[in-house]
């Protein structure tokens, strides 16, 4: 269950941003190539946030497709399949780009607390909430 490793950086960021305030919800954007399983992510979250202000937080996962480019027919399209073949010609000679990001998009505190985040681009521009967990190329 690689979701534990992916979730560790997110939990650290959430705890730092929360500064002891109870967290109600986190929204995570994960690229398709990371192959994040939502139920496994939830289990990892529960394990890693036990006895923390984020232990009762719900986790919303937004999965982002990779971009497929076929080297044979030049077809381009988004894909959620890390082992994709070209949908136009069936070729396995495809290049996938993107789809490997892992970003904490937003953080919502319990009643009476403010929401941190908004569009991921704004958060990234401020240097906040982004967690770089690009998998090592093996």
DSSP file (Angstrom, degrees, kcal/mol; ACC not computed):
  #  RESIDUE AA STRUCTURE BP1 BP2  ACC     N-H-->O    O-->H-N    N-H-->O    O-->H-N    TCO  KAPPA ALPHA  PHI   PSI    X-CA   Y-CA   Z-CA
    1    1 A X    >         0   0    0      0, 0.0     3,-1.2     0, 0.0     4,-0.4   0.000 360.0 360.0 360.0  92.5    0.0    0.0    0.0
    2    2 A X  T 3>  +     0   0    0      1,-0.2     4,-1.9     2,-0.2     3,-0.3   0.583 360.0  87.0 -73.0  -9.4    2.1    2.9   -1.3
    3    3 A X  H 3> S+     0   0    0      1,-0.2     4,-2.5     2,-0.2    -1,-0.2   0.793  80.0  62.4 -62.1 -27.3   -0.6    5.4   -0.2
    4    4 A X  H <> S+     0   0    0     -3,-1.2     4,-1.5     2,-0.2    -1,-0.2   0.950 105.8  44.8 -62.5 -47.6    1.1    5.5    3.2
    5    5 A X  H  > S+     0   0    0     -4,-0.4     4,-0.7    -3,-0.3    -2,-0.2   0.897 115.6  47.2 -62.8 -40.5    4.2    6.9    1.7
    6    6 A X  H  X S+     0   0    0     -4,-1.9     4,-0.7     1,-0.2     3,-0.3   0.877 112.4  50.5 -66.5 -37.0    2.3    9.3   -0.4
    7    7 A X  H  X S+     0   0    0     -4,-2.5     4,-2.8     1,-0.2     5,-0.2   0.743  92.6  75.8 -76.1 -24.6    0.2   10.4    2.5
    8    8 A X  H  X S+     0   0    0     -4,-1.5     4,-2.2     1,-0.2    -1,-0.2   0.917  97.3  44.8 -57.1 -47.9    3.1   11.1    4.9
    9    9 A X  H  X S+     0   0    0     -4,-0.7     4,-2.1    -3,-0.3    -1,-0.2   0.868 113.2  51.4 -65.1 -36.3    4.1   14.4    3.3
   10   10 A X  H  X S+     0   0    0     -4,-0.7     4,-2.8     2,-0.2    -2,-0.2   0.928 109.4  49.5 -66.0 -45.0    0.5   15.5    3.1
   11   11 A X  H  X S+     0   0    0     -4,-2.8     4,-2.7     1,-0.2     5,-0.2   0.912 110.3  51.3 -61.5 -42.6   -0.1   14.8    6.7
   12   12 A X  H  X S+     0   0    0     -4,-2.2     4,-2.2    -5,-0.2    -1,-0.2   0.924 112.3  46.3 -59.7 -44.7    3.0   16.7    7.7
   13   13 A X  H  X S+     0   0    0     -4,-2.1     4,-2.7     2,-0.2     5,-0.2   0.915 112.2  50.5 -65.0 -43.0    1.9   19.7    5.6
   14   14 A X  H  X S+     0   0    0     -4,-2.8     4,-2.8     1,-0.2     5,-0.2   0.926 111.1  48.4 -61.3 -45.4   -1.6   19.6    7.1
   15   15 A X  H  X S+     0   0    0     -4,-2.7     4,-1.6     2,-0.2     5,-0.5   0.900 112.2  48.9 -64.3 -39.5   -0.3   19.5   10.6
   16   16 A X  H  < S+     0   0    0     -4,-2.2    -2,-0.2    -5,-0.2    -1,-0.2   0.937 116.0  42.7 -64.1 -46.2    2.0   22.4   10.0
   17   17 A X  H  < S+     0   0    0     -4,-2.7    -2,-0.2     1,-0.2    -1,-0.2   0.861 112.3  53.7 -68.9 -35.8   -0.7   24.5    8.4
   18   18 A X  H >< S-     0   0    0     -4,-2.8     3,-2.4    -5,-0.2    -1,-0.2   0.818  83.0-162.8 -71.1 -30.3   -3.3   23.5   11.0
   19   19 A X  T 3< S-     0   0    0     -4,-1.6    -3,-0.1     1,-0.3     3,-0.1   0.881  76.0 -42.2  47.5  45.7   -1.1   24.6   14.0
   20   20 A X  T 3  S+     0   0    0     -5,-0.5    -1,-0.3     1,-0.3     2,-0.2   0.262 107.5 129.7  90.3 -12.7   -3.2   22.6   16.4
   21   21 A X    <   -     0   0    0     -3,-2.4    -1,-0.3    -6,-0.1     2,-0.2  -0.517  68.4-102.2 -74.7 143.2   -6.6   23.6   15.0
   22   22 A X        -     0   0    0     -2,-0.2    88,-2.8    -3,-0.1     2,-0.4  -0.452  34.5-140.5 -67.9 135.0   -9.0   20.8   14.2
   23   23 A X  E     -A  109   0A   0     30,-2.5    33,-0.3    86,-0.3    86,-0.3  -0.822  20.9-179.1-100.5 132.7   -9.2   19.9   10.6
   24   24 A X  E     +     0   0A   0     84,-2.9    34,-2.4    -2,-0.4     2,-0.3   0.783  65.9   2.7 -97.7 -35.2  -12.5   19.0    9.0
   25   25 A X  E     -Ab 108  58A   0     83,-2.0    83,-3.3    32,-0.3     2,-0.4  -0.996  50.3-164.4-156.9 144.0  -11.5   18.2    5.4
   26   26 A X  E     -Ab 107  59A   0     32,-2.5    34,-2.9    -2,-0.3     2,-0.5  -0.981  11.5-152.3-127.5 146.4   -8.6   18.0    3.0
   27   27 A X  E     -Ab 106  60A   0     79,-2.3    78,-2.1    -2,-0.4    79,-1.4  -0.979  14.8-169.7-120.2 123.2   -8.7   17.9   -0.8
   28   28 A X  E     -Ab 104  61A   0     32,-3.2    34,-3.2    -2,-0.5     2,-0.6  -0.934  12.0-154.4-118.2 132.7   -5.9   16.1   -2.6
   29   29 A X  E     +Ab 103  62A   0     74,-3.1    74,-2.8    -2,-0.4     2,-0.4  -0.931  20.4 179.5-105.7 123.6   -5.1   16.2   -6.3
   30   30 A X  E     -Ab 102  63A   0     32,-2.5    34,-2.6    -2,-0.6    72,-0.2  -0.983  26.0-121.4-128.9 134.7   -3.3   13.1   -7.5
   31   31 A X  E >   - b   0  64A   0     70,-2.9     3,-1.6    -2,-0.4     5,-0.4  -0.387  24.6-118.9 -71.1 149.8   -2.1   12.2  -11.0
   32   32 A X  G >  S+     0   0    0     32,-2.9     3,-1.4     1,-0.3    50,-0.2   0.795 109.7  65.5 -59.2 -31.7   -3.4    9.0  -12.6
   33   33 A X  G 3  S+     0   0    0     66,-2.0    -1,-0.3     1,-0.3    67,-0.2   0.682  91.0  64.2 -70.4 -15.2    0.2    7.6  -12.9
   34   34 A X  G <  S-     0   0    0     -3,-1.6    -1,-0.3    65,-0.7    -2,-0.2   0.689  95.2-145.9 -76.7 -18.0    0.4    7.5   -9.1
   35   35 A X    <   -     0   0    0     -3,-1.4     2,-0.4    -4,-0.4    -3,-0.1   0.908  23.7-173.9  54.3  48.4   -2.4    4.9   -9.1
   36   36 A X        -     0   0    0     -5,-0.4     2,-0.6   -34,-0.1    -1,-0.2  -0.604  15.5-147.7 -77.0 128.0   -3.8    6.1   -5.8
   37   37 A X     >  -     0   0    0     -2,-0.4     4,-2.7     1,-0.1     3,-0.3  -0.873   8.3-143.5 -96.9 121.8   -6.6    3.9   -4.6
   38   38 A X  H  > S+     0   0    0     -2,-0.6     4,-2.3     1,-0.2     5,-0.2   0.876  98.2  48.8 -57.5 -43.4   -9.1    6.1   -2.7
   39   39 A X  H  > S+     0   0    0      1,-0.2     4,-2.0     2,-0.2    -1,-0.2   0.879 113.1  48.5 -66.2 -36.0  -10.0    3.5    0.0
   40   40 A X  H  > S+     0   0    0     -3,-0.3     4,-2.6     2,-0.2    -2,-0.2   0.881 109.7  52.3 -69.6 -37.9   -6.3    2.8    0.6
   41   41 A X  H  X S+     0   0    0     -4,-2.7     4,-2.7     2,-0.2    -2,-0.2   0.911 109.0  50.6 -62.2 -41.8   -5.6    6.6    0.8
   42   42 A X  H  X S+     0   0    0     -4,-2.3     4,-2.5    -5,-0.2    -2,-0.2   0.909 110.7  48.6 -63.0 -42.5   -8.4    6.9    3.4
   43   43 A X  H  X S+     0   0    0     -4,-2.0     4,-2.3     2,-0.2    -2,-0.2   0.919 112.1  48.7 -63.7 -43.3   -6.9    4.0    5.4
   44   44 A X  H  X S+     0   0    0     -4,-2.6     4,-2.8     2,-0.2     5,-0.2   0.916 110.8  51.6 -61.4 -43.2   -3.4    5.6    5.3
   45   45 A X  H  X S+     0   0    0     -4,-2.7     4,-1.9     1,-0.2    -2,-0.2   0.937 110.2  48.0 -59.1 -48.3   -4.9    8.9    6.4
   46   46 A X  H  X S+     0   0    0     -4,-2.5     4,-0.5     1,-0.2    -1,-0.2   0.890 114.0  47.4 -61.2 -41.0   -6.7    7.3    9.3
   47   47 A X  H >< S+     0   0    0     -4,-2.3     3,-0.6     1,-0.2    -1,-0.2   0.927 116.5  42.1 -64.6 -46.7   -3.5    5.5   10.4
   48   48 A X  H 3< S+     0   0    0     -4,-2.8    -2,-0.2     1,-0.2    -1,-0.2   0.684 116.1  47.1 -79.6 -18.7   -1.2    8.6   10.0
   49   49 A X  H >< S+     0   0    0     -4,-1.9     3,-1.7    -5,-0.2     6,-0.3   0.380  75.4 134.2-105.1   5.0   -3.6   11.1   11.6
   50   50 A X  T << S+     0   0    0     -3,-0.6     3,-0.1    -4,-0.5     4,-0.1  -0.293  80.7   8.3 -55.3 134.9   -4.6    9.1   14.7
   51   51 A X  T 3  S+     0   0    0      1,-0.2     2,-0.3     2,-0.0    -1,-0.3   0.790 109.5 108.9  61.1  31.5   -4.4   11.3   17.8
   52   52 A X  S X  S-     0   0    0     -3,-1.7     3,-1.8     1,-0.0    -1,-0.2  -0.844  87.4-102.5-125.2 166.4   -3.8   14.5   15.8
   53   53 A X  T 3  S+     0   0    0     -2,-0.3   -30,-2.5     1,-0.3     3,-0.3   0.639 121.9  55.6 -62.7 -11.7   -6.1   17.5   15.1
   54   54 A X  T >  S+     0   0    0     -5,-0.2     3,-1.5   -32,-0.2    -1,-0.3   0.342  73.3 105.0-100.8   6.4   -6.7   15.9   11.6
   55   55 A X  T <  S+     0   0    0     -3,-1.8    -1,-0.2    -6,-0.3    -2,-0.1   0.767  85.0  41.3 -63.5 -26.1   -7.9   12.6   12.8
   56   56 A X  T 3  S+     0   0    0     -3,-0.3    -1,-0.3   -33,-0.3    -2,-0.1   0.371  88.8 121.2-100.3   4.4  -11.6   13.3   12.0
   57   57 A X    <   -     0   0    0     -3,-1.5   -32,-0.3    -8,-0.1     2,-0.3  -0.390  58.9-131.9 -71.3 142.6  -10.9   15.0    8.7
   58   58 A X  E     -b   25   0A   0    -34,-2.4   -32,-2.5    -2,-0.1     2,-0.5  -0.669  17.1-138.1 -88.2 151.7  -12.5   13.7    5.5
   59   59 A X  E     -b   26   0A   0     -2,-0.3     2,-0.6   -34,-0.2   -32,-0.2  -0.952  11.7-163.7-115.8 123.8  -10.2   13.2    2.5
   60   60 A X  E     -b   27   0A   0    -34,-2.9   -32,-3.2    -2,-0.5     2,-0.5  -0.935   9.9-157.7-107.1 123.0  -11.5   14.2   -0.9
   61   61 A X  E     -b   28   0A   0     -2,-0.6     2,-0.6   -34,-0.2   -32,-0.2  -0.885   8.5-170.8-105.6 125.1   -9.4   12.7   -3.8
   62   62 A X  E     -b   29   0A   0    -34,-3.2   -32,-2.5    -2,-0.5     2,-0.4  -0.965  14.2-151.9-112.5 116.4   -9.4   14.4   -7.2
   63   63 A X  E     -b   30   0A   0     -2,-0.6     2,-0.4   -34,-0.2   -32,-0.2  -0.759   6.0-156.3 -95.4 134.7   -7.6   12.2   -9.8
   64   64 A X  E     -b   31   0A   0    -34,-2.6   -32,-2.9    -2,-0.4   -31,-0.2  -0.901  15.7-124.7-111.8 131.5   -6.0   14.0  -12.7
   65   65 A X        -     0   0    0     -2,-0.4    34,-0.4   -34,-0.2    15,-0.2  -0.287  16.5-124.8 -73.0 158.6   -5.3   12.2  -16.0
   66   66 A X  E     -E   79   0B   0     13,-2.7    13,-2.6    32,-0.2     2,-0.6  -0.537  29.4-110.7 -87.6 165.8   -2.0   11.9  -17.8
   67   67 A X  E     -EF  78  97B   0     30,-3.2    30,-2.2    11,-0.2     2,-0.4  -0.907  29.1-151.8-103.9 122.8   -1.6   13.1  -21.4
   68   68 A X  E     -EF  77  96B   0      9,-3.4     9,-1.8    -2,-0.6     2,-0.4  -0.771  12.2-175.0 -94.9 134.9   -1.1   10.4  -23.9
   69   69 A X  E     -EF  76  95B   0     26,-2.2    26,-2.8    -2,-0.4     2,-0.4  -0.980  17.3-142.9-130.0 120.3    0.8   11.0  -27.2
   70   70 A X  E  >  - F   0  94B   0      5,-2.9     4,-1.1    -2,-0.4    24,-0.2  -0.691   3.4-158.5 -84.4 127.6    1.0    8.2  -29.8
   71   71 A X  T  4 S+     0   0    0     22,-2.9    -1,-0.1    -2,-0.4    23,-0.1   0.680  90.2  49.1 -77.1 -18.6    4.3    8.0  -31.6
   72   72 A X  T  4 S+     0   0    0     21,-0.5    -1,-0.1     3,-0.1    22,-0.1   0.931 129.0  12.7 -85.7 -51.9    2.7    6.2  -34.5
   73   73 A X  T  4 S-     0   0    0      2,-0.1    -2,-0.2    18,-0.0    -1,-0.1   0.433  93.5-122.5-110.8   0.0   -0.4    8.2  -35.4
   74   74 A X     <  +     0   0    0     -4,-1.1    -3,-0.1     1,-0.2     2,-0.1   0.625  54.3 159.0  68.8  15.4    0.3   11.4  -33.4
   75   75 A X        -     0   0    0     -6,-0.1    -5,-2.9     1,-0.0     2,-0.4  -0.438  21.6-164.3 -67.9 142.1   -3.0   11.1  -31.5
   76   76 A X  E     +E   69   0B   0     -7,-0.2     2,-0.3    -2,-0.1    -7,-0.2  -0.995  21.5 140.0-129.5 137.3   -3.2   13.0  -28.2
   77   77 A X  E     -E   68   0B   0     -9,-1.8    -9,-3.4    -2,-0.4     2,-0.1  -0.971  49.7 -94.9-165.3 158.0   -5.7   12.5  -25.4
   78   78 A X  E     -E   67   0B   0     -2,-0.3     2,-0.3   -11,-0.2   -11,-0.2  -0.480  42.0-173.4 -74.7 152.0   -6.0   12.3  -21.7
   79   79 A X  E     -E   66   0B   0    -13,-2.6   -13,-2.7    -2,-0.1   -47,-0.2  -0.998  32.6-163.2-147.0 146.2   -5.8    8.9  -20.0
   80   80 A X  S    S+     0   0    0     -2,-0.3     2,-0.6   -15,-0.2   -45,-0.1   0.398  71.5  97.1-100.1  -2.1   -6.3    7.5  -16.5
   81   81 A X    >   -     0   0    0      1,-0.1     3,-1.2   -15,-0.1   -48,-0.1  -0.802  57.2-162.6 -97.2 117.1   -4.5    4.3  -17.5
   82   82 A X  T 3  S+     0   0    0     -2,-0.6    -1,-0.1     1,-0.3    14,-0.1   0.684  96.7  45.0 -69.8 -17.0   -0.8    4.1  -16.6
   83   83 A X  T 3  S+     0   0    0      2,-0.0    -1,-0.3    -3,-0.0    -3,-0.0  -0.168  89.4 159.0-115.3  37.3   -0.5    1.2  -19.2
   84   84 A X    <   -     0   0    0     -3,-1.2     2,-0.3     1,-0.0    10,-0.2  -0.201  28.0-157.8 -67.5 149.4   -2.5    2.9  -21.9
   85   85 A X        -     0   0    0      8,-0.1     2,-0.2   -17,-0.0     7,-0.2  -0.800  44.9 -77.0-113.2 164.7   -2.4    2.1  -25.6
   86   86 A X     >  -     0   0    0      5,-3.0     4,-1.8    -2,-0.3     7,-0.0  -0.446  33.8-153.7 -65.2 125.0   -3.4    4.5  -28.3
   87   87 A X  T  4 S+     0   0    0     -2,-0.2    -1,-0.2     1,-0.2    -3,-0.0   0.700  92.4  50.9 -72.0 -17.5   -7.2    4.6  -28.5
   88   88 A X  T  4 S+     0   0    0      3,-0.1    -1,-0.2     1,-0.1    -2,-0.0   0.908 131.9   5.7 -85.9 -45.2   -7.0    5.7  -32.1
   89   89 A X  T  4 S-     0   0    0      2,-0.1    -2,-0.2   -14,-0.0    -1,-0.1   0.506  91.4-119.6-120.9  -7.0   -4.7    3.1  -33.6
   90   90 A X     <  +     0   0    0     -4,-1.8    -3,-0.1     1,-0.2     2,-0.0   0.489  57.9 153.0  83.5   2.3   -4.1    0.6  -30.8
   91   91 A X        -     0   0    0      1,-0.1    -5,-3.0    -6,-0.1    -1,-0.2  -0.333  43.2-152.1 -68.2 145.6   -0.3    1.1  -30.7
   92   92 A X  S    S+     0   0    0     -7,-0.2     2,-1.8     1,-0.1    -1,-0.1   0.415  74.2  99.8 -92.2  -0.9    1.6    0.6  -27.6
   93   93 A X        +     0   0    0      2,-0.0   -22,-2.9    -7,-0.0   -21,-0.5  -0.558  56.4 135.6 -86.7  74.7    4.2    3.1  -28.7
   94   94 A X  E     -F   70   0B   0     -2,-1.8     2,-0.5   -24,-0.2   -24,-0.2  -0.873  47.2-144.0-123.6 154.7    2.8    5.9  -26.6
   95   95 A X  E     -F   69   0B   0    -26,-2.8   -26,-2.2    -2,-0.3     2,-0.4  -0.977  14.2-155.8-117.3 130.5    4.4    8.6  -24.4
   96   96 A X  E     -F   68   0B   0     -2,-0.5     2,-0.3   -28,-0.2   -28,-0.2  -0.901  12.7-177.4-107.2 134.3    2.6    9.6  -21.2
   97   97 A X  E     +F   67   0B   0    -30,-2.2   -30,-3.2    -2,-0.4    -2,-0.0  -0.936  49.8   3.9-128.8 154.8    3.3   13.0  -19.6
   98   98 A X  S    S+     0   0    0     -2,-0.3   -32,-0.2   -32,-0.2   -65,-0.1  -0.219  73.1 108.3  67.6-166.4    1.9   14.6  -16.5
   99   99 A X        +     0   0    0    -34,-0.4   -66,-2.0   -33,-0.1   -65,-0.7   0.598  60.2  92.7  75.3  10.4   -0.3   12.6  -14.2
  100  100 A X        +     0   0    0    -67,-0.2    35,-0.2   -68,-0.1    33,-0.2   0.209  55.6 117.9-118.8  15.3    2.4   12.2  -11.5
  101  101 A X        -     0   0    0    -37,-0.1   -70,-2.9    33,-0.1     2,-0.3  -0.485  40.7-168.8 -83.8 152.9    1.5   15.2   -9.3
  102  102 A X  E     +A   30   0A   0     29,-0.4    29,-0.7   -72,-0.2     2,-0.4  -0.913  19.2 168.0-139.9 111.3    0.4   15.0   -5.7
  103  103 A X  E     -AC  29 130A   0    -74,-2.8   -74,-3.1    -2,-0.3     2,-1.0  -0.980  38.4-136.3-132.7 134.4   -0.9   18.3   -4.4
  104  104 A X  E     -A   28   0A   0     25,-1.4   -76,-0.2    -2,-0.4     3,-0.1  -0.805  29.6-178.3 -83.5 104.5   -2.8   19.3   -1.2
  105  105 A X  E     -     0   0A   0    -78,-2.1    13,-0.3    -2,-1.0     2,-0.3   0.902  56.1  -3.0 -77.3 -42.7   -5.3   21.6   -2.9
  106  106 A X  E     -A   27   0A   0    -79,-1.4   -79,-2.3    11,-0.2     2,-0.4  -0.987  50.0-154.9-152.9 161.3   -7.2   22.8    0.2
  107  107 A X  E     -AD  26 116A   0      9,-2.9     9,-3.1    -2,-0.3     2,-0.5  -0.991  11.7-163.3-139.5 123.2   -7.6   22.4    3.9
  108  108 A X  E     -AD  25 115A   0    -83,-3.3   -84,-2.9    -2,-0.4   -83,-2.0  -0.942  10.9-146.7-114.8 127.2  -10.8   23.1    5.7
  109  109 A X  E     -A   23   0A   0      5,-0.9   -86,-0.3    -2,-0.5     4,-0.2  -0.453  32.9 -85.2 -86.2 163.3  -10.8   23.6    9.5
  110  110 A X  S >  S-     0   0    0    -88,-2.8     3,-2.0     1,-0.2    -1,-0.2  -0.083  77.3 -45.6 -60.9 167.5  -13.6   22.6   11.8
  111  111 A X  T 3  S+     0   0    0      1,-0.3    -1,-0.2    -3,-0.1     3,-0.1   0.038 131.3  21.8 -40.9 132.3  -16.6   25.0   12.4
  112  112 A X  T 3  S+     0   0    0      1,-0.3     2,-0.3    -3,-0.2    -1,-0.3   0.341 101.8 104.5  90.1  -6.3  -15.5   28.5   13.0
  113  113 A X  S <  S-     0   0    0     -3,-2.0    -1,-0.3    -4,-0.2     2,-0.1  -0.729  71.7-109.0-105.3 157.8  -12.1   28.2   11.3
  114  114 A X        -     0   0    0     -2,-0.3    -5,-0.9    -3,-0.1     2,-0.4  -0.380  26.1-114.9 -81.8 159.8  -11.1   29.5    7.9
  115  115 A X  E     -D  108   0A   0     -7,-0.2     2,-0.4    -2,-0.1    -7,-0.2  -0.807  24.9-153.6 -93.1 136.3  -10.5   27.4    4.8
  116  116 A X  E     +D  107   0A   0     -9,-3.1    -9,-2.9    -2,-0.4     2,-0.5  -0.922  58.9  29.6-108.3 134.6   -6.9   27.5    3.4
  117  117 A X        +     0   0    0     -2,-0.4     2,-0.3   -11,-0.2   -11,-0.2  -0.972  47.3 173.1 131.2-124.0   -6.3   26.9   -0.3
  118  118 A X        +     0   0    0     -2,-0.5     5,-0.1   -13,-0.3    -2,-0.0  -0.819  68.7  14.6 103.7-152.1   -8.5   27.6   -3.2
  119  119 A X  S >> S-     0   0    0     -2,-0.3     4,-1.8     1,-0.1     3,-0.7  -0.305  74.6-129.2 -58.5 137.0   -7.2   27.0   -6.7
  120  120 A X  H 3> S+     0   0    0      1,-0.3     4,-2.8     2,-0.2     5,-0.2   0.826 106.0  60.8 -58.6 -33.0   -4.0   25.0   -6.6
  121  121 A X  H 3> S+     0   0    0      1,-0.2     4,-2.2     2,-0.2    -1,-0.3   0.893 104.4  48.7 -64.1 -38.7   -2.2   27.6   -8.8
  122  122 A X  H <> S+     0   0    0     -3,-0.7     4,-1.5     2,-0.2    -1,-0.2   0.924 112.6  48.0 -66.2 -43.1   -2.8   30.3   -6.2
  123  123 A X  H  X>S+     0   0    0     -4,-1.8     5,-2.7     1,-0.2     4,-0.5   0.921 112.2  48.9 -63.4 -43.4   -1.5   28.0   -3.4
  124  124 A X  H ><5S+     0   0    0     -4,-2.8     3,-1.0     1,-0.2    -1,-0.2   0.887 107.1  55.8 -64.3 -38.0    1.6   27.0   -5.5
  125  125 A X  H 3<5S+     0   0    0     -4,-2.2    -1,-0.2     1,-0.3    -2,-0.2   0.832 109.6  46.4 -64.0 -31.4    2.3   30.7   -6.2
  126  126 A X  H 3<5S-     0   0    0     -4,-1.5    -1,-0.3    -3,-0.2    -2,-0.2   0.531 115.4-118.3 -85.6  -6.1    2.4   31.4   -2.5
  127  127 A X  T <<5S+     0   0    0     -3,-1.0     2,-0.3    -4,-0.5    -3,-0.2   0.753  72.6 128.3  75.4  23.7    4.6   28.3   -1.9
  128  128 A X      < +     0   0    0     -5,-2.7    -1,-0.3    -6,-0.2    -2,-0.2  -0.827  60.5   2.5-115.2 152.0    1.9   26.8    0.3
  129  129 A X  S    S+     0   0    0     -2,-0.3   -25,-1.4     1,-0.2     2,-0.4   0.253  84.3 126.9  68.5  -9.5    0.2   23.4    0.3
  130  130 A X  B     -C  103   0A   0     -7,-0.2     2,-0.5   -27,-0.2    -1,-0.2  -0.650  38.9-166.7 -82.7 134.8    2.0   21.8   -2.5
  131  131 A X        -     0   0    0    -29,-0.7     2,-0.9    -2,-0.4   -29,-0.4  -0.980  10.0-149.9-121.4 118.1    3.6   18.4   -1.7
  132  132 A X        +     0   0    0     -2,-0.5   -29,-0.1     1,-0.1   -31,-0.1  -0.783  33.4 152.3 -92.2 107.3    6.1   17.1   -4.2
  133  133 A X        +     0   0    0     -2,-0.9     2,-0.3   -31,-0.2    -1,-0.1  -0.297  12.9 166.9-127.9  47.1    6.0   13.4   -4.2
  134  134 A X        -     0   0    0      1,-0.1   -33,-0.1   -32,-0.1     3,-0.1  -0.482  42.5-113.5 -64.8 125.8    7.1   12.6   -7.7
  135  135 A X        -     0   0    0     -2,-0.3     2,-0.1   -35,-0.2    -1,-0.1  -0.299  31.2-105.1 -64.4 144.6    7.9    8.8   -7.7
  136  136 A X        -     0   0    0      1,-0.1     2,-0.5    -3,-0.1    -1,-0.1  -0.453  33.0-116.8 -67.4 138.4   11.5    7.9   -8.3
  137  137 A X              0   0    0     -2,-0.1    -1,-0.1     1,-0.1    -3,-0.0  -0.665 360.0 360.0 -78.8 126.7   12.2    6.6  -11.8
  138  138 A X              0   0    0     -2,-0.5    -1,-0.1    -3,-0.0    -2,-0.0   0.451 360.0 360.0-105.0 360.0   13.4    3.0  -11.3
